[in-house]
């Protein structure tokens, strides 16, 4: 189409302008000339043809050039132009298509604009702002109108989670190039988002750091693989004691780091003399990263030990409380038996008087009024059970655990430190407070409960069919 050719030509002209000048006035004048040229094309073109994007628009965009050349003035001019009401809506849409989308891939490895922006930390905020303005022009998202600031903040994590053709995120590329300032600024932008709480922001950062590329490397493995000890220390400093770590370290990371050092030992003799110093420095940094990983794993083990000890103490306290309750119940039952025996001895031929509740439902479904009921002597040994109160949620869950875990669920729950209230924990609380064996026990209870729900549905459907048959 003619309009697409005009846009590509204007984009090439704008890329040359960004490369040659960082002066705000020259950039503004150049952009105005480009928009004037585009407006002549816009007058001859219908709106639906303008907004129609090609199926595959893979090209180097002015946004990519501005980020790569660290031309922040160009990004500021883009924002002001998209906000400028002096231009017609059609002209601003054409300019938006000229600079390209923030999520548009390049022909060179599928990198997006943010992948080229690792040299300057401001690129993340500017690109998020530009994307919000582009969405507003095209009505691509209703939130970009009503919640402008919140919408911009949501774009921080979206942009940082973008992967190129090799699966690399912008943070991975920044880590490999030792861009500590950029990484800190980007993560702080996500953490300072007011549209979400602290836990939600930390979850987003954790998910981004756990992303893996085509080589199965995460950001942490890239850091110790390249010997970037300062960035590794910074990521580990984000972890807070007693909470799920943001930058997670596993034993596999220690093994992988040791394997890298062993491989470097084998290659050490083959390294040319001119690269020997750089090779030795990198190896030394990787060895420091190994020490950091080892210390972190040890600290995590100590924290887990303290947590388990605290759980043991709380378990002993629960056992002590439970024993005292059982002893009270036993003593109460003994007193009741003694009172019953004394009543039996006193009244051989007299009828036995039953306590008078207001209204009580018997086991056979009959109702007992507030009048006194008498039972003949031969029935004195019969057991009468009254249910004078509704069961609590805790009691119902307790009974369910007794039916599903085992015949001796009381000992099993005590052994596993499992309280029935744990069944209602959130995912974060389950991960923090329950061990793997406890999680398996909870999973067993919930699976059996789901089977009970399925059976209840079948009973409902069967009763419904029977009632419909009776009506016919």
C-alpha positions in Angstrom: 0.0 0.0 0.0 1.1 3.6 -0.7 0.5 4.7 3.0 2.9 2.0 4.3 5.6 3.0 1.8 5.2 6.6 3.0 5.5 5.5 6.7 8.6 3.5 6.0 10.2 6.4 4.2 9.3 8.8 7.0 10.8 6.3 9.6 14.1 6.1 7.7 14.2 9.9 7.6 13.5 10.1 11.3 16.2 7.4 12.1 18.8 9.5 10.3 17.7 12.6 12.3 17.9 10.8 15.6 21.4 9.5 14.8 22.8 12.8 13.7 21.4 15.1 16.4 20.3 15.1 20.0 19.4 18.8 20.1 15.7 19.3 21.1 15.0 22.2 18.7 16.4 20.3 15.7 14.5 17.2 16.6 11.2 19.2 16.9 11.8 20.9 13.6 12.6 17.6 11.8 9.6 15.9 13.3 7.3 18.8 12.2 8.5 18.4 8.6 7.9 14.7 8.7 4.4 15.2 10.0 3.6 17.8 7.4 4.7 15.3 4.7 2.5 12.6 6.3 -0.5 14.9 6.6 -0.6 15.4 2.8 -0.8 11.6 2.5 -3.4 11.5 5.3 -5.7 13.8 3.4 -5.8 11.4 0.5 -6.2 8.3 2.6 -9.2 6.9 4.5 -8.8 6.3 8.2 -9.4 2.6 8.1 -6.4 2.3 5.6 -4.2 4.3 7.9 -4.8 2.1 11.1 -4.5 -1.1 9.1 -1.1 -2.6 10.1 0.7 -5.0 7.7 0.8 -8.6 8.7 4.6 -8.7 9.4 6.1 -5.3 10.2 9.6 -6.4 11.1 11.9 -3.4 10.8 14.3 -1.2 12.6 12.2 1.5 14.1 13.0 5.1 15.3 12.2 3.9 18.9 14.9 1.2 18.6 17.5 3.8 17.2 16.7 6.3 20.0 17.2 3.7 22.7 20.3 2.3 21.1 21.9 5.7 20.7 20.8 6.8 24.2 18.9 9.7 22.6 16.5 10.5 25.5 15.7 13.9 23.9 14.2 12.0 20.9 12.0 9.9 23.2 10.8 13.1 25.0 10.0 14.7 21.6 8.0 11.5 20.6 6.0 11.9 23.8 5.3 15.6 23.3 4.3 15.0 19.7 1.8 12.3 20.6 0.3 14.6 23.2 0.2 17.7 21.0 -3.4 18.6 20.2 -2.2 21.0 17.5 -1.8 18.0 15.3 -4.9 16.3 13.9 -5.7 12.8 15.3 -5.0 11.3 12.0 -1.5 12.9 11.8 -0.6 11.7 15.3 -1.7 8.2 14.4 0.5 8.3 11.3 3.4 9.5 13.5 2.8 6.8 16.0 3.0 4.2 13.2 6.2 5.9 12.0 8.1 5.6 15.2 6.9 2.0 15.6 5.4 0.0 18.5 7.4 -0.5 21.8 6.7 -4.3 21.4 7.7 -4.4 17.7 10.5 -7.0 17.0 13.6 -6.1 15.0 14.9 -8.3 12.1 18.1 -8.8 14.0 17.3 -11.4 16.7 13.8 -10.2 17.4 15.0 -7.6 19.9 12.5 -4.9 20.9 13.1 -1.3 21.8 13.6 -2.0 25.5 16.4 -4.6 24.6 18.3 -1.7 23.0 17.7 0.6 26.0 20.0 -1.0 28.6 22.5 1.9 28.4 20.1 4.3 30.0 17.7 3.5 32.8 15.2 6.2 31.7 14.2 4.2 28.6 11.8 2.0 30.5 9.7 4.9 31.8 9.7 6.7 28.4 8.7 3.6 26.5 5.9 2.8 28.9 4.6 6.4 28.5 4.9 6.2 24.7 3.0 2.9 24.6 0.2 4.3 26.8 -0.2 7.3 24.4 -0.2 5.0 21.4 -3.0 2.9 23.0 -5.0 6.0 23.7 -4.8 7.1 20.1 -6.0 3.8 18.8 -8.3 3.0 21.7 -6.4 -0.2 22.1 -7.0 -0.5 25.8 -9.8 1.1 27.9 -7.4 1.4 30.9 -5.1 3.8 29.1 -7.8 6.5 29.3 -9.3 6.0 32.8 -6.1 5.0 34.6 -3.2 6.7 32.8 -0.6 6.5 35.6 -1.6 3.0 36.6 -1.5 1.8 33.0 2.0 3.2 32.6 3.1 1.3 35.7 1.7 -2.0 34.5 3.8 -1.6 31.3 7.1 -1.7 33.4 6.8 -5.4 34.1 5.4 -6.2 30.7 8.3 -4.5 28.9 10.9 -6.2 31.2 9.4 -9.7 30.6 9.7 -9.4 26.8 11.9 -12.1 25.2 13.7 -11.9 21.9 14.2 -14.8 19.4 16.7 -16.4 21.8 14.5 -16.0 24.9 16.6 -13.3 26.4 14.8 -10.6 28.4 16.1 -7.0 28.7 17.3 -7.7 32.2 19.4 -10.7 31.0 21.1 -8.5 28.3 21.7 -5.8 30.9 23.2 -8.4 33.3 25.5 -9.8 30.7 26.7 -6.3 29.9 27.2 -5.5 33.6 24.6 -2.6 33.7 24.1 -2.5 37.5 22.6 1.0 37.5 20.1 0.2 34.8 19.0 -3.0 36.5 18.5 -1.3 39.9 16.5 1.5 38.4 14.3 -0.8 36.4 13.6 -3.1 39.4 12.9 -0.1 41.6 10.3 1.2 39.1 8.4 -2.1 39.3 8.7 -2.1 43.1 7.4 1.5 43.4 4.2 0.8 41.5 1.3 2.2 43.4 -1.3 0.2 41.5 -0.3 -3.0 43.3 0.8 -3.9 46.8 4.4 -4.8 47.8 3.8 -8.5 47.6 2.4 -8.3 44.1 5.3 -6.2 42.9 7.8 -8.6 44.4 5.9 -11.5 42.7 6.3 -9.8 39.3 10.0 -9.2 39.8 10.4 -12.9 41.0 8.6 -14.1 37.8 10.8 -12.0 35.6 14.0 -13.2 37.2 12.9 -16.8 36.9 12.4 -16.6 33.1 14.7 -18.8 31.1 16.1 -18.3 27.6 16.7 -21.0 25.0 19.9 -22.1 26.7 17.9 -22.7 30.0 19.7 -19.8 31.7 18.0 -17.5 34.1 19.2 -14.1 35.0 20.9 -15.5 38.1 22.8 -18.1 36.1 23.9 -15.5 33.6 25.3 -13.4 36.4 27.5 -16.1 38.0 28.3 -17.5 34.5 29.8 -14.1 33.5 31.2 -13.4 37.0 29.0 -10.3 37.7 29.3 -10.5 41.4 28.0 -6.9 42.2 24.7 -7.4 40.4 24.4 -10.9 42.0 24.8 -9.4 45.5 22.2 -6.7 44.7 19.6 -9.3 43.6 20.2 -11.3 46.8 19.8 -8.2 48.9 16.2 -8.0 47.6 15.4 -11.2 49.6 13.8 -10.6 52.9 14.1 -12.9 55.9 11.0 -15.0 56.5 9.5 -14.4 53.1 9.7 -16.2 49.7 13.0 -15.0 48.1 12.8 -12.8 45.1 16.1 -14.1 43.7 16.0 -17.8 44.4 19.3 -19.8 44.7 19.2 -23.6 44.4 21.8 -26.4 44.7 21.7 -26.8 41.0 23.1 -23.2 40.7 26.1 -24.2 42.9 26.7 -27.3 40.8 26.5 -25.4 37.6 28.9 -22.7 38.8 31.4 -25.4 39.8 31.1 -27.0 36.4 31.9 -23.6 34.7 35.0 -23.2 36.9 36.1 -26.8 36.0 35.6 -26.1 32.3 37.7 -22.9 32.6 40.5 -24.9 34.3 40.6 -27.1 31.2 40.7 -24.2 28.8 43.2 -22.1 30.8 46.2 -23.5 28.9 44.7 -22.7 25.5 44.0 -19.1 26.2 46.1 -16.7 24.1 48.5 -14.5 26.0 46.8 -11.2 25.0 43.5 -12.5 26.6 45.1 -14.2 29.6 44.5 -11.3 32.0 40.9 -10.9 31.1 40.4 -14.7 31.4 41.9 -14.8 34.8 39.8 -11.9 36.1 36.6 -13.5 34.8 37.6 -16.8 36.5 38.3 -15.0 39.8 35.0 -13.2 39.7 33.1 -16.5 39.0 34.9 -18.1 42.0 33.7 -15.2 44.1 30.2 -15.8 42.8 30.5 -19.4 43.8 31.3 -18.3 47.4 28.3 -16.0 47.4 26.0 -18.9 46.2 27.5 -21.2 48.8 27.0 -18.7 51.6 23.4 -18.1 50.5 22.6 -21.8 50.4 24.0 -22.1 53.9 22.1 -19.2 55.2 18.9 -20.6 53.7 19.5 -23.9 55.4 20.0 -22.1 58.8 16.8 -20.1 58.3 15.0 -23.3 57.5 16.4 -25.0 60.6 15.2 -22.1 62.8 11.8 -22.3 61.2 11.5 -26.0 61.8 12.6 -25.6 65.4 10.0 -22.9 65.9 7.4 -25.3 64.4 8.5 -28.1 66.8 8.1 -25.7 69.8 4.6 -24.7 68.6 3.8 -28.4 68.1 4.9 -29.3 71.7 2.7 -26.4 72.9 -0.3 -27.7 70.9 0.3 -31.2 72.3 0.4 -29.9 75.9 -2.8 -28.0 75.4 -4.4 -31.0 73.8 -3.4 -33.3 76.6 -4.8 -30.9 79.2 -8.0 -30.7 77.3 -8.2 -34.5 77.1 -7.5 -34.8 80.8 -10.3 -32.4 81.6 -12.7 -34.3 79.4 -11.7 -37.6 81.1 -12.2 -36.1 84.6 -15.5 -34.7 83.5 -16.7 -38.0 82.2 -15.7 -39.8 85.5 -17.7 -37.3 87.5 -20.7 -37.9 85.2 -20.4 -41.7 85.5 -20.3 -41.4 89.3 -23.4 -39.2 89.4 -25.2 -41.6 87.1 -24.4 -44.6 89.3 -25.6 -42.7 92.4 -28.9 -41.9 90.7 -29.3 -45.6 89.6 -28.8 -46.8 93.2 -31.3 -44.2 94.6 -34.1 -44.8 92.1 -34.8 -48.5 91.4 -38.5 -48.2 90.6 -38.7 -44.5 90.0 -38.8 -43.2 86.4 -35.7 -41.5 85.1 -36.2 -37.8 84.4 -34.6 -36.3 81.3 -33.3 -32.7 81.2 -35.7 -30.5 79.4 -34.2 -28.5 76.4 -36.6 -26.2 74.7 -36.7 -28.1 71.4 -34.4 -30.9 70.5 -34.2 -33.2 67.4 -33.8 -36.8 68.3 -31.8 -39.4 66.2 -35.0 -40.8 64.8 -36.2 -37.3 63.6 -38.8 -36.7 66.3 -39.0 -33.4 68.2 -38.8 -33.2 72.1 -40.7 -30.3 73.6 -39.9 -28.4 76.9 -42.1 -30.8 78.9 -40.4 -33.4 81.1 -40.2 -36.9 79.5 -40.0 -40.1 81.6 -38.4 -43.4 80.5 -39.3 -46.7 82.2 -36.6 -48.4 84.3 -35.9 -51.1 81.8 -34.9 -48.5 79.3 -32.6 -46.7 81.8 -29.5 -48.1 80.1 -30.4 -46.7 76.7 -28.2 -43.9 75.5 -29.9 -40.6 74.5 -27.9 -38.1 72.4 -28.9 -34.5 71.9 -27.4 -32.0 69.4 -28.0 -28.6 71.0 -25.5 -26.6 68.9 -24.3 -26.3 65.3 -20.8 -27.5 64.4 -18.2 -24.9 63.7 -16.1 -24.9 60.5 -13.1 -26.0 62.5 -15.0 -29.1 63.8 -16.3 -29.9 60.3 -12.8 -29.7 58.8 -11.5 -31.8 61.8 -14.0 -34.5 61.1 -13.1 -34.5 57.4 -9.4 -34.9 58.3 -10.3 -37.8 60.5 -12.2 -39.6 57.7 -9.6 -39.0 55.0 -6.1 -39.0 56.5 -6.1 -42.3 58.4 -7.7 -44.2 61.3 -5.4 -42.5 63.7 -5.6 -39.0 62.2 -5.0 -37.4 65.6 -1.5 -38.8 65.9 -0.8 -38.2 62.2 -1.9 -34.5 62.4 0.3 -34.1 65.5 3.2 -35.7 63.9 2.9 -33.5 60.8 2.1 -30.4 62.8 -1.0 -30.1 60.7 -3.8 -27.8 61.9 -7.1 -28.1 60.0 -7.2 -24.3 59.6 -4.2 -24.7 57.3 -6.6 -26.1 54.6 -7.8 -22.5 54.2 -4.3 -20.9 53.8 -3.4 -18.8 50.8 -0.8 -20.2 48.3 1.9 -17.9 49.9 1.0 -19.0 53.4 1.0 -22.6 52.4 4.5 -22.3 50.9 5.9 -20.4 53.9 4.3 -22.4 56.8 3.9 -26.0 55.5 6.6 -28.6 54.8 6.4 -31.0 51.7 4.9 -33.8 53.9 2.3 -31.4 55.3 1.4 -30.2 51.7 0.9 -33.9 50.7 -1.4 -34.4 53.6 -3.4 -31.3 52.8 -3.6 -32.4 49.1 -4.9 -35.8 50.2 -7.7 -34.2 52.3 -8.7 -31.8 49.5 -8.7 -34.6 46.9 -11.0 -36.7 49.0 -13.2 -33.6 49.6 -13.5 -33.0 45.8 -14.6 -36.7 45.4 -17.2 -36.0 48.0 -18.4 -33.0 46.1 -18.6 -35.0 42.9 -20.7 -37.7 44.7 -22.9 -35.0 46.2 -23.6 -33.6 42.7 -24.5 -37.1 41.5 -26.9 -37.5 44.4 -28.5 -34.2 43.6 -29.0 -35.1 39.9 -30.4 -38.5 40.9 -32.9 -36.9 43.3 -33.9 -34.3 40.8 -34.6 -37.0 38.2 -36.7 -39.0 40.7 -38.7 -35.9 41.6 -39.4 -35.1 38.0 -40.5 -38.7 37.4 -42.9 -38.5 40.3 -44.4 -35.3 39.0 -45.1 -36.9 35.7 
